Amino acid sequence: MNIDIDIPDDVRVYVEAQVMTGAYSSIGEYFLDLVHQDQKRKAQDKLEALLLEGINSPGQEVTPEYWQSLRSSVLGENSMPAFLTKIERRGVKNCQNVYCKTITAA
C-alpha cells in the first residue's frame, strides 16, 4: 500500500538525511519506525493509566479464597494446577503479600 503525504521541504531534507546516514534503508522505513514508536508510546500511556487506576482503587485483602477465585476465573471453574493441589494437601505455608498462614485441603 502506498500513502502519499505532503511535507515541508525542511522536513523532507531531514528525513532524507536520516536515510543517507544509514539509520534507515528508505523513507518508508523511517515513517514505519515513527508509527511503531507512536504505537509503543500509546501502549505505554495506556499501561501507566491502568496502573494508576489500580493504585488509586480501593485495596482488596488477598486470601486463599481470593487466589482460588482468581485461578477459577483465569483457568476455568474448578481448575487448579495439579502441583498447587498437591502442595495445599500437605498443609504447607501459603505466603501472600505480607503474611503467611498454613492452609490444608478441605
N, C-alpha and C positions, 0 to 999 in steps of 0.2 A: 504494500500500500504506500502510496506517495502522498505527502502532505506539502503543499506549497504555503510558505509564510513569508510575509514581507517584514524585513528587519532593517533598522537604520544602518547606514554604512559603517559607523564606528563599531557596532555590534558584529557585523559581518566580518570586519577586519579582525576583531578579537577572536571570533570562532575559528576563522581560517588560520590564525596564528597558533591556536591550540592544536589544530590538526598538523600544522607544519612542524611543531616541536616534537611530534611523535607521541603526544599524550593520547591522541585518538587517531584511528585509521581513516575516519571520514567525518564529514559534518553530521551525517545521520547518526553515527555512533556517539558524537558529542551530545546531540539532543536526546538520544535514547538514555544516556547516562544522567542527564538532567531530570528526565522523567523518573528514572529509578531512584534518584536521590530524593525527589519530591514524594514518591510513594513511601520510602523509608521514613522520611520526616513526618508524614501524616500518620503512619503506623505508630511511630514513637509518641507523637502527640496523643493519639488515642489511648495507648498503653498508660501514659502518665495520667491522663484524665481518669481512667478506670482505677488506677492505683490510688489517686487522691480520693476518689469516691469511696473506695474501700477503707481508707484511713479515716475518713470523716464519718463513716457509718457507725452505728452502734455495734459494740462488740458482741460476741456470742461465746459462751463457755464451750470449750472443746472437751467433750466427754466421750467415753467409748460408744455411747449411743449416737452421738454426732458423727463419729467416724463410720459406724455401721450404716447410718443413713446416707452418708456421702458415698460410701462404697456401693450401696444399692442403687443410688441414682446414677452413678457412673458406669457400673458393671452390669446393672440389671437387678431386678428384685431377687432377693435371697442368694446373691452371688457374693462369694468371698473367696479370695485366693486360698488355695489349699495350705500353703505354708503359714498363713495367718491363723487359720483354723487350728493347725497343729500346735502352734505356739500358744494360742489362747487356751487350748485344752490343758496345757501344762501349768497354767496359772502363773505365767511369768509376769514380771513387772511391765506395765504399759505406761510409757512416758509420753506425755503430750503437753506441749507448751512448757510450763514451769514445774508441774507436779508429776509425781509418779504414784501409781497405786497398783496393787495386784488385782488381776482380773482372772476369773475362771469361766469356763464354758458352762452354759446352763444345761 
